[in-house]
Amino acid sequence: MIVTTTPAIEGRPVRDYLGIVTGEVIVGANLVRDLFAAVTDIVGGRSGKYEEVLQRARREALVEMEAEAEKLGGNAVVGVDIDYEVIGSHGSMLMVSCSGTAVVV
């Protein structure tokens, strides 16, 4: 499955447009991770645990989107957009969503 943020794939003309496909993942923030992240924020540096969660959520959202494209008979997704949102009453959840157009190349 080819997945790209560009509207086309060079050298691979789109033969059929199958429709919009999406993938969404919502993950909760862990209290222990929050405490370590707060310490990291105070002393500076990157928050590795949050980065791991973000990477996993993005990967899962993309896999979900690819599976939806495959169900439609696609072998590529073009024009992919990935969004990140903090949700929940206290900003305790992170949502990663991606969307694109399933195509046959």
Biopython code that builds the backbone (N, CA, C, O; Angstrom):
import numpy as np
from Bio.PDB.StructureBuilder import StructureBuilder

atoms = [
    (1, "MET", "N", (0.860, -1.175, 0.000)),
    (1, "MET", "CA", (0.000, 0.000, 0.000)),
    (1, "MET", "C", (0.903, 1.234, 0.000)),
    (1, "MET", "O", (1.742, 1.402, 0.885)),
    (2, "ILE", "N", (0.721, 2.085, -0.995)),
    (2, "ILE", "CA", (1.453, 3.351, -1.051)),
    (2, "ILE", "C", (0.609, 4.398, -0.329)),
    (2, "ILE", "O", (-0.577, 4.557, -0.620)),
    (3, "VAL", "N", (1.220, 5.102, 0.603)),
    (3, "VAL", "CA", (0.534, 6.165, 1.346)),
    (3, "VAL", "C", (1.367, 7.424, 1.218)),
    (3, "VAL", "O", (2.552, 7.432, 1.550)),
    (4, "THR", "N", (0.737, 8.496, 0.731)),
    (4, "THR", "CA", (1.495, 9.723, 0.511)),
    (4, "THR", "C", (0.641, 10.959, 0.795)),
    (4, "THR", "O", (-0.581, 10.940, 0.649)),
    (5, "THR", "N", (1.309, 12.013, 1.197)),
    (5, "THR", "CA", (0.611, 13.282, 1.423)),
    (5, "THR", "C", (0.411, 14.055, 0.132)),
    (5, "THR", "O", (-0.336, 15.033, 0.102)),
    (6, "THR", "N", (1.067, 13.628, -0.928)),
    (6, "THR", "CA", (0.943, 14.316, -2.212)),
    (6, "THR", "C", (-0.345, 13.891, -2.921)),
    (6, "THR", "O", (-0.869, 12.811, -2.648)),
    (7, "PRO", "N", (-0.863, 14.730, -3.829)),
    (7, "PRO", "CA", (-2.114, 14.401, -4.514)),
    (7, "PRO", "C", (-1.954, 13.354, -5.616)),
    (7, "PRO", "O", (-2.949, 12.849, -6.137)),
    (8, "ALA", "N", (-0.728, 13.029, -5.970)),
    (8, "ALA", "CA", (-0.464, 12.043, -7.020)),
    (8, "ALA", "C", (0.843, 11.321, -6.700)),
    (8, "ALA", "O", (1.629, 11.763, -5.862)),
    (9, "ILE", "N", (1.053, 10.205, -7.384)),
    (9, "ILE", "CA", (2.280, 9.430, -7.226)),
    (9, "ILE", "C", (3.010, 9.482, -8.565)),
    (9, "ILE", "O", (2.523, 8.971, -9.573)),
    (10, "GLU", "N", (4.170, 10.099, -8.555)),
    (10, "GLU", "CA", (4.904, 10.284, -9.798)),
    (10, "GLU", "C", (5.168, 8.944, -10.480)),
    (10, "GLU", "O", (5.658, 8.002, -9.858)),
    (11, "GLY", "N", (4.831, 8.877, -11.778)),
    (11, "GLY", "CA", (5.051, 7.669, -12.546)),
    (11, "GLY", "C", (3.992, 6.601, -12.352)),
    (11, "GLY", "O", (4.064, 5.542, -12.975)),
    (12, "ARG", "N", (3.015, 6.856, -11.504)),
    (12, "ARG", "CA", (1.948, 5.882, -11.237)),
    (12, "ARG", "C", (0.605, 6.594, -11.372)),
    (12, "ARG", "O", (0.044, 7.021, -10.363)),
    (13, "PRO", "N", (0.072, 6.734, -12.582)),
    (13, "PRO", "CA", (-1.191, 7.458, -12.758)),
    (13, "PRO", "C", (-2.353, 6.759, -12.039)),
    (13, "PRO", "O", (-2.432, 5.532, -11.991)),
    (14, "VAL", "N", (-3.240, 7.575, -11.490)),
    (14, "VAL", "CA", (-4.418, 7.044, -10.793)),
    (14, "VAL", "C", (-5.386, 6.505, -11.836)),
    (14, "VAL", "O", (-5.797, 7.229, -12.743)),
    (15, "ARG", "N", (-5.749, 5.237, -11.705)),
    (15, "ARG", "CA", (-6.702, 4.609, -12.628)),
    (15, "ARG", "C", (-8.135, 4.723, -12.118)),
    (15, "ARG", "O", (-9.081, 4.749, -12.904)),
    (16, "ASP", "N", (-8.289, 4.792, -10.776)),
    (16, "ASP", "CA", (-9.638, 4.859, -10.217)),
    (16, "ASP", "C", (-9.589, 5.508, -8.835)),
    (16, "ASP", "O", (-8.741, 5.177, -8.006)),
    (17, "TYR", "N", (-10.515, 6.437, -8.605)),
    (17, "TYR", "CA", (-10.671, 7.061, -7.289)),
    (17, "TYR", "C", (-11.790, 6.331, -6.556)),
    (17, "TYR", "O", (-12.896, 6.211, -7.084)),
    (18, "LEU", "N", (-11.522, 5.845, -5.353)),
    (18, "LEU", "CA", (-12.475, 5.010, -4.626)),
    (18, "LEU", "C", (-13.194, 5.726, -3.495)),
    (18, "LEU", "O", (-14.205, 5.226, -3.002)),
    (19, "GLY", "N", (-12.706, 6.868, -3.076)),
    (19, "GLY", "CA", (-13.360, 7.628, -2.019)),
    (19, "GLY", "C", (-12.443, 7.949, -0.849)),
    (19, "GLY", "O", (-11.297, 7.506, -0.778)),
    (20, "ILE", "N", (-12.990, 8.729, 0.053)),
    (20, "ILE", "CA", (-12.242, 9.170, 1.238)),
    (20, "ILE", "C", (-12.179, 8.034, 2.251)),
    (20, "ILE", "O", (-13.169, 7.345, 2.499)),
    (21, "VAL", "N", (-11.002, 7.854, 2.825)),
    (21, "VAL", "CA", (-10.808, 6.863, 3.888)),
    (21, "VAL", "C", (-10.199, 7.566, 5.095)),
    (21, "VAL", "O", (-9.480, 8.556, 4.958)),
    (22, "THR", "N", (-10.498, 7.043, 6.270)),
    (22, "THR", "CA", (-10.037, 7.676, 7.509)),
    (22, "THR", "C", (-9.520, 6.629, 8.495)),
    (22, "THR", "O", (-9.783, 5.434, 8.364)),
    (23, "GLY", "N", (-8.793, 7.111, 9.461)),
    (23, "GLY", "CA", (-8.361, 6.311, 10.596)),
    (23, "GLY", "C", (-8.304, 7.224, 11.804)),
    (23, "GLY", "O", (-7.751, 8.321, 11.732)),
    (24, "GLU", "N", (-8.869, 6.779, 12.912)),
    (24, "GLU", "CA", (-8.860, 7.576, 14.139)),
    (24, "GLU", "C", (-8.432, 6.716, 15.317)),
    (24, "GLU", "O", (-8.832, 5.559, 15.440)),
    (25, "VAL", "N", (-7.621, 7.296, 16.169)),
    (25, "VAL", "CA", (-7.191, 6.632, 17.399)),
    (25, "VAL", "C", (-7.246, 7.651, 18.518)),
    (25, "VAL", "O", (-6.765, 8.775, 18.377)),
    (26, "ILE", "N", (-7.839, 7.246, 19.636)),
    (26, "ILE", "CA", (-7.881, 8.101, 20.831)),
    (26, "ILE", "C", (-7.169, 7.352, 21.948)),
    (26, "ILE", "O", (-7.501, 6.208, 22.258)),
    (27, "VAL", "N", (-6.191, 8.013, 22.542)),
    (27, "VAL", "CA", (-5.438, 7.401, 23.638)),
    (27, "VAL", "C", (-5.546, 8.278, 24.871)),
    (27, "VAL", "O", (-5.584, 9.506, 24.783)),
    (28, "GLY", "N", (-5.595, 7.627, 26.014)),
    (28, "GLY", "CA", (-5.658, 8.344, 27.278)),
    (28, "GLY", "C", (-4.275, 8.570, 27.835)),
    (28, "GLY", "O", (-3.359, 7.780, 27.606)),
    (29, "ALA", "N", (-4.136, 9.640, 28.558)),
    (29, "ALA", "CA", (-2.857, 9.944, 29.199)),
    (29, "ALA", "C", (-2.789, 9.207, 30.537)),
    (29, "ALA", "O", (-3.760, 9.181, 31.294)),
    (30, "ASN", "N", (-1.665, 8.629, 30.809)),
    (30, "ASN", "CA", (-1.430, 7.848, 32.012)),
    (30, "ASN", "C", (-0.890, 8.770, 33.111)),
    (30, "ASN", "O", (-0.031, 9.610, 32.843)),
    (31, "LEU", "N", (-1.385, 8.621, 34.339)),
    (31, "LEU", "CA", (-0.989, 9.476, 35.452)),
    (31, "LEU", "C", (0.513, 9.423, 35.711)),
    (31, "LEU", "O", (1.138, 10.466, 35.904)),
    (32, "VAL", "N", (1.106, 8.225, 35.719)),
    (32, "VAL", "CA", (2.544, 8.103, 35.970)),
    (32, "VAL", "C", (3.321, 8.797, 34.849)),
    (32, "VAL", "O", (4.286, 9.517, 35.106)),
    (33, "ARG", "N", (2.892, 8.574, 33.605)),
    (33, "ARG", "CA", (3.554, 9.213, 32.464)),
    (33, "ARG", "C", (3.440, 10.721, 32.601)),
    (33, "ARG", "O", (4.401, 11.439, 32.323)),
    (34, "ASP", "N", (2.264, 11.224, 33.031)),
    (34, "ASP", "CA", (2.069, 12.658, 33.221)),
    (34, "ASP", "C", (3.057, 13.220, 34.237)),
    (34, "ASP", "O", (3.612, 14.300, 34.037)),
    (35, "LEU", "N", (3.276, 12.483, 35.331)),
    (35, "LEU", "CA", (4.206, 12.954, 36.357)),
    (35, "LEU", "C", (5.632, 13.044, 35.809)),
    (35, "LEU", "O", (6.333, 14.028, 36.047)),
    (36, "PHE", "N", (6.057, 12.010, 35.072)),
    (36, "PHE", "CA", (7.393, 12.043, 34.478)),
    (36, "PHE", "C", (7.496, 13.150, 33.439)),
    (36, "PHE", "O", (8.530, 13.811, 33.338)),
    (37, "ALA", "N", (6.445, 13.355, 32.673)),
    (37, "ALA", "CA", (6.453, 14.420, 31.662)),
    (37, "ALA", "C", (6.553, 15.777, 32.344)),
    (37, "ALA", "O", (7.238, 16.670, 31.846)),
    (38, "ALA", "N", (5.875, 15.944, 33.483)),
    (38, "ALA", "CA", (5.930, 17.212, 34.207)),
    (38, "ALA", "C", (7.360, 17.480, 34.683)),
    (38, "ALA", "O", (7.839, 18.611, 34.602)),
    (39, "VAL", "N", (8.038, 16.449, 35.174)),
    (39, "VAL", "CA", (9.428, 16.599, 35.613)),
    (39, "VAL", "C", (10.300, 16.970, 34.417)),
    (39, "VAL", "O", (11.155, 17.849, 34.521)),
    (40, "THR", "N", (10.088, 16.307, 33.286)),
    (40, "THR", "CA", (10.855, 16.611, 32.070)),
    (40, "THR", "C", (10.620, 18.050, 31.652)),
    (40, "THR", "O", (11.554, 18.750, 31.261)),
    (41, "ASP", "N", (9.349, 18.501, 31.734)),
    (41, "ASP", "CA", (9.031, 19.874, 31.365)),
    (41, "ASP", "C", (9.758, 20.867, 32.272)),
    (41, "ASP", "O", (10.199, 21.919, 31.810)),
    (42, "ILE", "N", (9.882, 20.543, 33.542)),
    (42, "ILE", "CA", (10.528, 21.446, 34.500)),
    (42, "ILE", "C", (12.029, 21.519, 34.239)),
    (42, "ILE", "O", (12.604, 22.607, 34.223)),
    (43, "VAL", "N", (12.669, 20.363, 34.032)),
    (43, "VAL", "CA", (14.119, 20.341, 33.863)),
    (43, "VAL", "C", (14.535, 20.485, 32.398)),
    (43, "VAL", "O", (15.722, 20.628, 32.102)),
    (44, "GLY", "N", (13.597, 20.448, 31.513)),
    (44, "GLY", "CA", (13.894, 20.591, 30.087)),
    (44, "GLY", "C", (14.096, 19.251, 29.414)),
    (44, "GLY", "O", (14.232, 18.220, 30.072)),
    (45, "GLY", "N", (14.112, 19.279, 28.131)),
    (45, "GLY", "CA", (14.312, 18.042, 27.378)),
    (45, "GLY", "C", (13.023, 17.546, 26.763)),
    (45, "GLY", "O", (11.971, 18.174, 26.885)),
    (46, "ARG", "N", (13.124, 16.422, 26.108)),
    (46, "ARG", "CA", (11.986, 15.837, 25.410)),
    (46, "ARG", "C", (11.281, 14.842, 26.311)),
    (46, "ARG", "O", (11.889, 14.229, 27.189)),
    (47, "SER", "N", (9.995, 14.695, 26.077)),
    (47, "SER", "CA", (9.197, 13.735, 26.835)),
    (47, "SER", "C", (9.077, 12.457, 26.018)),
    (47, "SER", "O", (8.161, 12.309, 25.208)),
    (48, "GLY", "N", (10.003, 11.542, 26.237)),
    (48, "GLY", "CA", (10.066, 10.303, 25.463)),
    (48, "GLY", "C", (8.814, 9.463, 25.543)),
    (48, "GLY", "O", (8.399, 8.877, 24.544)),
    (49, "LYS", "N", (8.195, 9.390, 26.728)),
    (49, "LYS", "CA", (6.989, 8.567, 26.883)),
    (49, "LYS", "C", (5.844, 9.121, 26.048)),
    (49, "LYS", "O", (5.125, 8.359, 25.402)),
    (50, "TYR", "N", (5.670, 10.430, 26.053)),
    (50, "TYR", "CA", (4.615, 11.024, 25.229)),
    (50, "TYR", "C", (4.912, 10.818, 23.755)),
    (50, "TYR", "O", (4.001, 10.559, 22.969)),
    (51, "GLU", "N", (6.168, 10.930, 23.375)),
    (51, "GLU", "CA", (6.541, 10.720, 21.980)),
    (51, "GLU", "C", (6.224, 9.293, 21.542)),
    (51, "GLU", "O", (5.753, 9.074, 20.426)),
    (52, "GLU", "N", (6.483, 8.315, 22.427)),
    (52, "GLU", "CA", (6.168, 6.918, 22.119)),
    (52, "GLU", "C", (4.664, 6.730, 21.908)),
    (52, "GLU", "O", (4.245, 6.054, 20.968)),
    (53, "VAL", "N", (3.863, 7.326, 22.779)),
    (53, "VAL", "CA", (2.413, 7.210, 22.666)),
    (53, "VAL", "C", (1.937, 7.866, 21.371)),
    (53, "VAL", "O", (1.088, 7.317, 20.669)),
    (54, "LEU", "N", (2.475, 9.017, 21.063)),
    (54, "LEU", "CA", (2.100, 9.733, 19.844)),
    (54, "LEU", "C", (2.469, 8.929, 18.602)),
    (54, "LEU", "O", (1.674, 8.835, 17.667)),
    (55, "GLN", "N", (3.648, 8.359, 18.585)),
    (55, "GLN", "CA", (4.083, 7.548, 17.444)),
    (55, "GLN", "C", (3.191, 6.329, 17.267)),
    (55, "GLN", "O", (2.797, 6.000, 16.148)),
    (56, "ARG", "N", (2.871, 5.658, 18.374)),
    (56, "ARG", "CA", (2.006, 4.471, 18.308)),
    (56, "ARG", "C", (0.619, 4.841, 17.796)),
    (56, "ARG", "O", (0.062, 4.142, 16.950)),
    (57, "ALA", "N", (0.057, 5.940, 18.306)),
    (57, "ALA", "CA", (-1.276, 6.365, 17.886)),
    (57, "ALA", "C", (-1.284, 6.729, 16.400)),
    (57, "ALA", "O", (-2.219, 6.371, 15.683)),
    (58, "ARG", "N", (-0.265, 7.428, 15.938)),
    (58, "ARG", "CA", (-0.184, 7.792, 14.519)),
    (58, "ARG", "C", (-0.086, 6.546, 13.650)),
    (58, "ARG", "O", (-0.765, 6.442, 12.629)),
    (59, "ARG", "N", (0.753, 5.604, 14.052)),
    (59, "ARG", "CA", (0.935, 4.359, 13.297)),
    (59, "ARG", "C", (-0.391, 3.585, 13.220)),
    (59, "ARG", "O", (-0.752, 3.077, 12.158)),
    (60, "GLU", "N", (-1.107, 3.496, 14.339)),
    (60, "GLU", "CA", (-2.381, 2.771, 14.371)),
    (60, "GLU", "C", (-3.438, 3.463, 13.508)),
    (60, "GLU", "O", (-4.214, 2.789, 12.830)),
    (61, "ALA", "N", (-3.478, 4.790, 13.524)),
    (61, "ALA", "CA", (-4.446, 5.522, 12.699)),
    (61, "ALA", "C", (-4.157, 5.294, 11.218)),
    (61, "ALA", "O", (-5.084, 5.111, 10.429)),
    (62, "LEU", "N", (-2.887, 5.303, 10.835)),
    (62, "LEU", "CA", (-2.528, 5.064, 9.441)),
    (62, "LEU", "C", (-2.870, 3.635, 9.014)),
    (62, "LEU", "O", (-3.360, 3.422, 7.905)),
    (63, "VAL", "N", (-2.620, 2.666, 9.878)),
    (63, "VAL", "CA", (-2.953, 1.270, 9.569)),
    (63, "VAL", "C", (-4.456, 1.120, 9.381)),
    (63, "VAL", "O", (-4.903, 0.429, 8.465)),
    (64, "GLU", "N", (-5.239, 1.766, 10.245)),
    (64, "GLU", "CA", (-6.701, 1.720, 10.126)),
    (64, "GLU", "C", (-7.156, 2.326, 8.794)),
    (64, "GLU", "O", (-8.041, 1.782, 8.134)),
    (65, "MET", "N", (-6.555, 3.444, 8.404)),
    (65, "MET", "CA", (-6.901, 4.089, 7.143)),
    (65, "MET", "C", (-6.534, 3.197, 5.962)),
    (65, "MET", "O", (-7.314, 3.063, 5.019)),
    (66, "GLU", "N", (-5.352, 2.589, 6.009)),
    (66, "GLU", "CA", (-4.922, 1.691, 4.943)),
    (66, "GLU", "C", (-5.870, 0.496, 4.815)),
    (66, "GLU", "O", (-6.192, 0.079, 3.702)),
    (67, "ALA", "N", (-6.313, -0.051, 5.936)),
    (67, "ALA", "CA", (-7.231, -1.191, 5.911)),
    (67, "ALA", "C", (-8.552, -0.806, 5.249)),
    (67, "ALA", "O", (-9.127, -1.591, 4.495)),
    (68, "GLU", "N", (-9.027, 0.403, 5.531)),
    (68, "GLU", "CA", (-10.257, 0.880, 4.913)),
    (68, "GLU", "C", (-10.073, 1.015, 3.396)),
    (68, "GLU", "O", (-10.970, 0.666, 2.629)),
    (69, "ALA", "N", (-8.921, 1.517, 2.968)),
    (69, "ALA", "CA", (-8.635, 1.648, 1.537)),
    (69, "ALA", "C", (-8.577, 0.276, 0.872)),
    (69, "ALA", "O", (-9.076, 0.093, -0.238)),
    (70, "GLU", "N", (-7.971, -0.671, 1.551)),
    (70, "GLU", "CA", (-7.871, -2.030, 1.010)),
    (70, "GLU", "C", (-9.255, -2.666, 0.846)),
    (70, "GLU", "O", (-9.509, -3.360, -0.139)),
    (71, "LYS", "N", (-10.143, -2.429, 1.807)),
    (71, "LYS", "CA", (-11.511, -2.955, 1.711)),
    (71, "LYS", "C", (-12.236, -2.422, 0.482)),
    (71, "LYS", "O", (-13.084, -3.100, -0.098)),
    (72, "LEU", "N", (-11.890, -1.193, 0.094)),
    (72, "LEU", "CA", (-12.511, -0.591, -1.090)),
    (72, "LEU", "C", (-11.861, -1.064, -2.393)),
    (72, "LEU", "O", (-12.347, -0.758, -3.481)),
    (73, "GLY", "N", (-10.756, -1.815, -2.273)),
    (73, "GLY", "CA", (-10.054, -2.303, -3.454)),
    (73, "GLY", "C", (-8.890, -1.437, -3.877)),
    (73, "GLY", "O", (-8.358, -1.604, -4.974)),
    (74, "GLY", "N", (-8.487, -0.510, -3.019)),
    (74, "GLY", "CA", (-7.388, 0.386, -3.347)),
    (74, "GLY", "C", (-6.031, -0.216, -3.067)),
    (74, "GLY", "O", (-5.896, -1.133, -2.257)),
    (75, "ASN", "N", (-5.024, 0.312, -3.748)),
    (75, "ASN", "CA", (-3.649, -0.092, -3.459)),
    (75, "ASN", "C", (-2.777, 1.111, -3.104)),
    (75, "ASN", "O", (-1.554, 1.006, -3.010)),
    (76, "ALA", "N", (-3.441, 2.266, -2.906)),
    (76, "ALA", "CA", (-2.725, 3.472, -2.495)),
    (76, "ALA", "C", (-3.705, 4.453, -1.860)),
    (76, "ALA", "O", (-4.912, 4.392, -2.091)),
    (77, "VAL", "N", (-3.153, 5.360, -1.055)),
    (77, "VAL", "CA", (-3.932, 6.459, -0.480)),
    (77, "VAL", "C", (-3.148, 7.731, -0.744)),
    (77, "VAL", "O", (-1.986, 7.846, -0.353)),
    (78, "VAL", "N", (-3.790, 8.693, -1.412)),
    (78, "VAL", "CA", (-3.122, 9.949, -1.747)),
    (78, "VAL", "C", (-3.758, 11.101, -0.966)),
    (78, "VAL", "O", (-4.874, 10.988, -0.459)),
    (79, "GLY", "N", (-3.024, 12.207, -0.882)),
    (79, "GLY", "CA", (-3.535, 13.395, -0.211)),
    (79, "GLY", "C", (-3.765, 13.199, 1.274)),
    (79, "GLY", "O", (-4.701, 13.767, 1.837)),
    (80, "VAL", "N", (-2.926, 12.405, 1.912)),
    (80, "VAL", "CA", (-3.120, 12.088, 3.333)),
    (80, "VAL", "C", (-2.853, 13.308, 4.208)),
    (80, "VAL", "O", (-1.879, 14.036, 4.014)),
    (81, "ASP", "N", (-3.743, 13.511, 5.173)),
    (81, "ASP", "CA", (-3.611, 14.580, 6.166)),
    (81, "ASP", "C", (-3.683, 13.935, 7.542)),
    (81, "ASP", "O", (-4.569, 13.119, 7.797)),
    (82, "ILE", "N", (-2.768, 14.287, 8.423)),
    (82, "ILE", "CA", (-2.753, 13.756, 9.786)),
    (82, "ILE", "C", (-2.990, 14.914, 10.742)),
    (82, "ILE", "O", (-2.307, 15.936, 10.675)),
    (83, "ASP", "N", (-3.971, 14.747, 11.639)),
    (83, "ASP", "CA", (-4.309, 15.783, 12.617)),
    (83, "ASP", "C", (-4.167, 15.232, 14.027)),
    (83, "ASP", "O", (-4.366, 14.043, 14.275)),
    (84, "TYR", "N", (-3.817, 16.130, 14.944)),
    (84, "TYR", "CA", (-3.674, 15.788, 16.355)),
    (84, "TYR", "C", (-4.538, 16.742, 17.161)),
    (84, "TYR", "O", (-4.502, 17.952, 16.939)),
    (85, "GLU", "N", (-5.316, 16.206, 18.096)),
    (85, "GLU", "CA", (-6.171, 17.040, 18.944)),
    (85, "GLU", "C", (-6.111, 16.531, 20.375)),
    (85, "GLU", "O", (-6.041, 15.324, 20.609)),
    (86, "VAL", "N", (-6.137, 17.442, 21.318)),
    (86, "VAL", "CA", (-6.266, 17.093, 22.726)),
    (86, "VAL", "C", (-7.742, 17.226, 23.056)),
    (86, "VAL", "O", (-8.345, 18.270, 22.810)),
    (87, "ILE", "N", (-8.321, 16.178, 23.609)),
    (87, "ILE", "CA", (-9.752, 16.189, 23.909)),
    (87, "ILE", "C", (-9.985, 15.725, 25.344)),
    (87, "ILE", "O", (-9.047, 15.322, 26.031)),
    (88, "GLY", "N", (-11.223, 15.783, 25.786)),
    (88, "GLY", "CA", (-11.569, 15.405, 27.145)),
    (88, "GLY", "C", (-11.741, 16.637, 28.006)),
    (88, "GLY", "O", (-11.224, 17.708, 27.687)),
    (89, "SER", "N", (-12.463, 16.484, 29.087)),
    (89, "SER", "CA", (-12.774, 17.631, 29.935)),
    (89, "SER", "C", (-11.532, 18.277, 30.543)),
    (89, "SER", "O", (-11.543, 19.470, 30.844)),
    (90, "HIS", "N", (-10.474, 17.513, 30.724)),
    (90, "HIS", "CA", (-9.236, 18.061, 31.296)),
    (90, "HIS", "C", (-8.066, 17.903, 30.331)),
    (90, "HIS", "O", (-6.907, 17.943, 30.742)),
    (91, "GLY", "N", (-8.372, 17.723, 29.053)),
    (91, "GLY", "CA", (-7.304, 17.533, 28.077)),
    (91, "GLY", "C", (-6.537, 16.256, 28.314)),
    (91, "GLY", "O", (-5.337, 16.188, 28.048)),
    (92, "SER", "N", (-7.229, 15.231, 28.819)),
    (92, "SER", "CA", (-6.568, 13.997, 29.213)),
    (92, "SER", "C", (-6.509, 12.952, 28.106)),
    (92, "SER", "O", (-5.985, 11.859, 28.317)),
    (93, "MET", "N", (-7.033, 13.270, 26.942)),
    (93, "MET", "CA", (-7.048, 12.313, 25.843)),
    (93, "MET", "C", (-6.394, 12.956, 24.619)),
    (93, "MET", "O", (-6.480, 14.167, 24.415)),
    (94, "LEU", "N", (-5.751, 12.137, 23.825)),
    (94, "LEU", "CA", (-5.140, 12.598, 22.586)),
    (94, "LEU", "C", (-5.796, 11.848, 21.439)),
    (94, "LEU", "O", (-5.894, 10.621, 21.462)),
    (95, "MET", "N", (-6.246, 12.594, 20.433)),
    (95, "MET", "CA", (-6.838, 11.978, 19.252)),
    (95, "MET", "C", (-5.912, 12.226, 18.059)),
    (95, "MET", "O", (-5.484, 13.352, 17.803)),
    (96, "VAL", "N", (-5.622, 11.155, 17.350)),
    (96, "VAL", "CA", (-4.871, 11.246, 16.103)),
    (96, "VAL", "C", (-5.804, 10.762, 15.015)),
    (96, "VAL", "O", (-6.326, 9.649, 15.082)),
    (97, "SER", "N", (-6.014, 11.599, 14.014)),
    (97, "SER", "CA", (-6.878, 11.193, 12.906)),
    (97, "SER", "C", (-6.147, 11.440, 11.596)),
    (97, "SER", "O", (-5.363, 12.380, 11.470)),
    (98, "CYS", "N", (-6.414, 10.590, 10.640)),
    (98, "CYS", "CA", (-5.824, 10.763, 9.319)),
    (98, "CYS", "C", (-6.903, 10.491, 8.275)),
    (98, "CYS", "O", (-7.821, 9.700, 8.491)),
    (99, "SER", "N", (-6.767, 11.159, 7.160)),
    (99, "SER", "CA", (-7.718, 10.953, 6.072)),
    (99, "SER", "C", (-6.980, 11.129, 4.758)),
    (99, "SER", "O", (-5.955, 11.806, 4.681)),
    (100, "GLY", "N", (-7.522, 10.509, 3.739)),
    (100, "GLY", "CA", (-6.936, 10.593, 2.415)),
    (100, "GLY", "C", (-7.918, 10.012, 1.411)),
    (100, "GLY", "O", (-9.042, 9.656, 1.766)),
    (101, "THR", "N", (-7.498, 9.919, 0.177)),
    (101, "THR", "CA", (-8.325, 9.355, -0.875)),
    (101, "THR", "C", (-7.765, 8.012, -1.309)),
    (101, "THR", "O", (-6.614, 7.908, -1.731)),
    (102, "ALA", "N", (-8.601, 6.985, -1.199)),
    (102, "ALA", "CA", (-8.196, 5.656, -1.654)),
    (102, "ALA", "C", (-8.246, 5.629, -3.174)),
    (102, "ALA", "O", (-9.211, 6.087, -3.786)),
    (103, "VAL", "N", (-7.189, 5.085, -3.776)),
    (103, "VAL", "CA", (-7.105, 5.033, -5.230)),
    (103, "VAL", "C", (-6.526, 3.695, -5.680)),
    (103, "VAL", "O", (-5.969, 2.928, -4.894)),
    (104, "VAL", "N", (-6.684, 3.450, -6.984)),
    (104, "VAL", "CA", (-5.997, 2.327, -7.623)),
    (104, "VAL", "C", (-5.004, 2.946, -8.594)),
    (104, "VAL", "O", (-5.372, 3.744, -9.456)),
    (105, "VAL", "N", (-3.741, 2.566, -8.440)),
    (105, "VAL", "CA", (-2.704, 3.070, -9.345)),
    (105, "VAL", "C", (-2.171, 1.932, -10.201)),
    (105, "VAL", "O", (-1.288, 2.146, -11.031)),
]
sb = StructureBuilder()
sb.init_structure("model")
sb.init_model(0)
sb.init_chain("A")
sb.init_seg("    ")
for serial, (resi, resn, name, xyz) in enumerate(atoms, 1):
    if name == "N":
        sb.init_residue(resn, " ", resi, " ")
    sb.init_atom(name, np.array(xyz, "f"), 0.0, 1.0, " ", f" {name:<3s}", serial, name[0])
structure = sb.get_structure()
